[in-house]
């Protein structure tokens, strides 16, 4: 049985993938994330639109689809919709991934 090389969230952040490839980092291991079905994507977009509409009227946070979020030093997840509220939303660097914290709400 071969040894598996585990990586840290910082290393994951530096990796470059093909445009059509998506990965999550789970306990240090790269896990491919398949594309959603058209129905899945339509539902994700609908929920995202509804949440963003709410947040435009009530500016308490940000809602972003398919955003890499650091959960721990060895785990980076990409929920369909990430909702960050209050201080976390204000601290988010809009030009860097992964976001250095988990979302307040993940869909």
C-alpha positions as CSV (number, residue, x, y, z in Angstrom):
1,X,0.0,0.0,0.0
2,X,1.5,3.4,-1.1
3,X,1.8,6.3,1.2
4,X,-0.5,9.3,0.6
5,X,1.0,12.8,0.7
6,X,-1.3,15.1,2.7
7,X,-1.2,18.9,2.1
8,X,-2.1,21.9,4.2
9,X,-4.6,24.6,3.4
10,X,-1.8,27.1,2.5
11,X,-0.5,24.6,-0.1
12,X,-4.0,24.1,-1.5
13,X,-4.4,27.8,-1.9
14,X,-1.3,28.0,-4.1
15,X,-2.4,25.1,-6.4
16,X,-3.6,25.9,-9.9
17,X,-6.3,23.6,-11.5
18,X,-7.7,23.5,-15.0
19,X,-10.8,25.7,-15.3
20,X,-13.1,22.7,-15.5
21,X,-11.6,21.0,-12.4
22,X,-12.8,21.6,-8.9
23,X,-11.3,20.1,-5.7
24,X,-11.9,20.3,-2.0
25,X,-9.2,19.6,0.6
26,X,-10.5,17.1,3.1
27,X,-8.3,16.1,6.1
28,X,-5.2,17.0,3.9
29,X,-6.3,14.9,0.8
30,X,-7.4,16.4,-2.5
31,X,-11.0,15.3,-3.4
32,X,-12.4,16.0,-6.8
33,X,-15.8,17.7,-6.8
34,X,-18.0,16.8,-9.7
35,X,-20.1,19.4,-11.5
36,X,-23.7,19.6,-10.5
37,X,-26.6,18.6,-12.7
38,X,-28.4,21.4,-14.5
39,X,-31.3,21.1,-12.0
40,X,-28.8,21.3,-9.1
41,X,-27.2,24.4,-10.5
42,X,-30.6,26.1,-11.2
43,X,-31.7,25.4,-7.5
44,X,-28.3,26.7,-6.2
45,X,-28.7,29.9,-8.3
46,X,-32.3,30.4,-7.2
47,X,-31.4,30.1,-3.5
48,X,-28.4,32.3,-4.0
49,X,-30.5,35.0,-5.8
50,X,-33.1,34.9,-3.0
51,X,-30.5,35.3,-0.3
52,X,-28.6,38.0,-2.1
53,X,-31.9,39.9,-2.7
54,X,-32.5,39.7,1.1
55,X,-29.0,40.9,1.8
56,X,-29.4,43.9,-0.5
57,X,-32.4,45.0,1.5
58,X,-30.8,44.0,4.8
59,X,-27.0,44.6,4.4
60,X,-25.8,42.2,7.1
61,X,-23.5,40.0,5.1
62,X,-22.5,38.4,1.8
63,X,-23.7,35.4,-0.1
64,X,-21.4,33.8,-2.6
65,X,-21.8,30.6,-4.7
66,X,-19.1,27.9,-4.8
67,X,-16.5,29.7,-2.7
68,X,-13.5,27.9,-1.2
69,X,-13.7,28.3,2.6
70,X,-11.0,27.2,5.0
71,X,-12.5,25.0,7.8
72,X,-9.2,24.0,9.4
73,X,-5.4,23.7,8.6
74,X,-6.1,20.6,6.5
75,X,-9.7,21.1,5.2
76,X,-11.0,23.5,2.6
77,X,-14.6,23.0,1.5
78,X,-16.6,24.6,-1.4
79,X,-20.3,24.8,-0.4
80,X,-22.9,25.5,-3.1
81,X,-23.7,28.8,-1.3
82,X,-21.6,30.5,1.5
83,X,-23.2,33.1,3.7
84,X,-21.0,35.2,5.8
85,X,-22.5,37.6,8.2
86,X,-21.4,40.7,10.2
87,X,-17.7,41.1,10.9
88,X,-16.8,38.0,8.8
89,X,-18.4,39.4,5.7
90,X,-16.5,42.7,6.3
91,X,-13.2,40.9,6.8
92,X,-13.4,38.9,3.6
93,X,-10.7,39.7,1.1
94,X,-12.6,39.6,-2.2
95,X,-9.4,38.8,-4.1
96,X,-8.1,35.8,-2.2
97,X,-9.2,32.2,-1.8
98,X,-9.7,30.2,0.3
99,X,-11.6,32.5,2.6
100,X,-9.7,32.0,5.9
101,X,-12.8,31.0,7.8
102,X,-15.9,28.8,7.4
103,X,-19.2,30.4,6.4
104,X,-21.8,31.2,9.0
105,X,-24.3,29.3,6.8
106,X,-23.4,26.8,4.2
107,X,-25.9,25.4,1.7
